Amino acid sequence: MSTTAELPTTAALEAVLREKLAPTELEVIDESAAHAGHSGANAAGYGTHFRVRIASPMFDGNPRVARHRLVYDALQVFIAQGLHAIAIEVL
């Protein structure tokens, strides 16, 4: 199990998404505390469940599933750090 020092942060997710998807709008919200006691949650109360609201020119012409895949692929590195769930809102 990951220690709290290794858990993903909002800032880390934002940095990767900015680098890989060049968003025109981006909001990353850590909703981990609201999932306490649920699958994938941890005692730290952060770093496991995130909501991403994003708009990117890279999404142009792609169907919804492909847009979501771009986000998931960009954040894949955080799975080993304890990221359990990502809710994606493409703007």
C-alpha positions as MATLAB code, in Angstrom:
seq = 'MSTTAELPTTAALEAVLREKLAPTELEVIDESAAHAGHSGANAAGYGTHFRVRIASPMFDGNPRVARHRLVYDALQVFIAQGLHAIAIEVL';
ca = [
       0.000    0.000    0.000;
       1.208    3.518   -0.786;
       2.300    5.886    1.930;
       0.773    9.343    2.074;
       4.065   10.834    0.814;
       3.598    8.946   -2.456;
      -0.095    9.614   -3.031;
      -1.095   11.593   -6.114;
      -1.962   15.244   -5.579;
      -4.194   17.661   -7.429;
      -1.116   19.660   -8.473;
       0.638   16.573   -9.849;
      -2.388   15.538  -11.919;
      -2.814   19.102  -13.197;
       0.853   19.311  -14.227;
       0.701   16.077  -16.227;
      -2.578   16.985  -17.909;
      -1.229   20.425  -18.867;
       1.929   18.864  -20.299;
       0.245   16.059  -22.241;
      -3.100   17.552  -23.311;
      -2.495   21.339  -23.411;
      -5.967   22.099  -22.000;
      -7.729   25.393  -22.559;
      -9.730   24.749  -19.379;
      -8.734   22.484  -16.489;
      -9.999   21.818  -13.000;
      -8.824   18.863  -10.912;
     -10.713   18.175   -7.683;
      -9.631   15.647   -5.061;
     -12.869   13.988   -3.921;
     -11.145   11.283   -1.869;
     -12.548   12.399    1.492;
     -16.091   11.904    0.182;
     -15.258    8.264   -0.585;
     -14.024    7.277    2.888;
     -14.929    3.668    3.547;
     -15.458    2.910   -0.151;
     -13.367    0.621   -2.313;
      -9.997    2.133   -3.126;
     -10.184    4.800   -0.417;
      -7.471    5.164    2.197;
      -7.187    6.491    5.722;
      -5.358    9.626    4.533;
      -8.516   11.023    2.925;
      -6.782   12.214   -0.232;
      -5.044   10.971   -3.363;
      -7.424    8.200   -4.432;
     -10.532    9.709   -6.079;
     -10.387   12.695   -8.429;
     -12.740   14.632  -10.692;
     -11.235   16.177  -13.831;
     -13.023   18.896  -15.794;
     -11.103   19.527  -18.985;
     -11.271   21.073  -22.450;
      -8.478   20.517  -24.954;
      -7.988   21.050  -28.668;
      -6.683   17.462  -28.717;
     -10.286   16.345  -28.186;
     -11.513   17.962  -31.415;
     -13.108   15.428  -33.737;
     -12.836   12.576  -31.224;
     -15.832   10.753  -29.771;
     -16.434   10.845  -26.010;
     -14.729    7.493  -25.357;
     -11.578    8.602  -27.184;
     -11.514   11.867  -25.210;
     -11.772    9.984  -21.932;
      -9.055    7.555  -23.067;
      -6.678   10.480  -23.646;
      -7.220   11.603  -20.052;
      -6.871    8.080  -18.620;
      -3.714    7.454  -20.627;
      -2.165   10.729  -19.450;
      -2.850    9.852  -15.789;
      -1.841    6.174  -15.962;
       1.405    6.856  -14.094;
      -0.601    7.688  -10.949;
      -2.338    4.295  -10.696;
       0.681    2.719   -8.980;
       0.712    5.657   -6.555;
      -2.797    4.927   -5.282;
      -5.113    6.635   -7.770;
      -8.289    4.535   -7.743;
     -10.976    6.515   -9.584;
     -11.206    9.399  -12.029;
     -14.491   11.077  -12.912;
     -14.004   12.903  -16.222;
     -16.086   15.822  -17.453;
     -15.076   16.877  -20.947;
     -16.014   20.520  -21.505;
];
